C-alpha cells in the first residue's frame, strides 16, 4: 500500500503497550484526551473514553522489501507433494 509510517493510540491509564513495544513500535508520549465537540456543535459521544492517550508509531520505510519466489511446477506429480 505504500505507507511509510503507521500510528495507533492506547489508553494511557489502562494499557501498558507492552505488545506494541515487543513488536517494534516506538512510544511517542502522551497525546489527546479530554472533551471535544463536533464542528456542528454536537456533544461528544459519552461512551468513548476521554482520558489521555499514548501515541505509538512504527516506521515502515526502513523495512526491506522481500522477493517471493514460488516453485516452478514441472509436472502434476510435483503438485501432489505440495
Secondary structure as UniProt FT lines:
FT   STRAND          5..11
FT   TURN            12..14
FT   HELIX           18..22
FT   TURN            23..24
FT   STRAND          26..31
FT   TURN            39..40
FT   TURN            46..47
FT   STRAND          53..59
FT   TURN            61..62
FT   HELIX           76..81
//
